[in-house]
Amino acid sequence: MASIKILIAEDNPKDYLFLDRLLEDWEENVEIVRAPNGKEALEIGLTFTEDPLVISDIQMPELNGIEMARALWDAKPQARIVFWSQFKDEMYVRSLARIVPPETVYGYVLKSSPKERIASAVRTVLLDEQCWIDPEVRKVQGRAGHSLTALSDIEYEALLDISLGLTDNLIAQRRYLSRRGVQSRLNSLYIKLGLDQEQFHCEKVGDSFNLRNRALAVSLSRGLINAFEMEREEADFQKWFARFRRSMGAEV
């Protein structure tokens, strides 16, 4: 009997062991290949002679699961990937919706799910070639795909900028915008987050909210930003800021 080769991209040893044992219970002959980060997972996946079968965490070193999948699907669009994560953050659901190739089979299951549900998700995607999305993730998909609540790319960019603590002037410099352009993006972001409906003004206290801070609170609760991904955004910003400061010094 020919073996089924499955790549597990997982940096947590305990989670990898769980999946390893899960696959050992299959009647089929399974060959397991492990990658401890997204970069190695991509390199291994690209060597598969047949369509890659992958179970991948989302938050991983080197390359996160979304980035790994984007690159693998670019080269092998028929790769079947089950994303398994402890997070149902909207930022991941949003990013994933933008990169899945047409007619590609994939899945998304939460690590907190019962073992039977995880096993069903993996078999459904990798063996039965059908999509499988966790019910909790489907709720997030609905919000992320609704025209009144889904953030556009420029609105999401504006959210990242204020999450990094940038002023309107610095956002304008970084994004090649006028101050009016920055304000327009922020206002659009506030509307999508529903802050325009929350805000009110009275003579005694003035505005009820600092809209920047309120946007961060709402975005955290929706899972539009998280600490793990903001570390990468901070690193990208620091690279840009170093260049910007040098350019300002050169002009003085």
Secondary structure, 3 states (H helix, E strand, C coil): CCCEEEEEECCCHHHHHHHHHHHHCCCCCEEEEEECCHHHHHHHHCCCCCCCEEEECCCCCCCCHHHHHHHHHHHCCCCEEEEEECCCCHHHHHHHHHHCCCCCCEEEEECCCCHHHHHHHHHHHHCCCCCEECHHHHHHHHHHHCCCCCCCHHHHHHHHHHHCCCCHHHHHHHHCCCHHHHHHHHHHHHHHCCHHHHCCEECCCEECCCHHHHHHHHHHHHCCCCHHHHHHHHHHHHHHHHHHHHHHHHHC
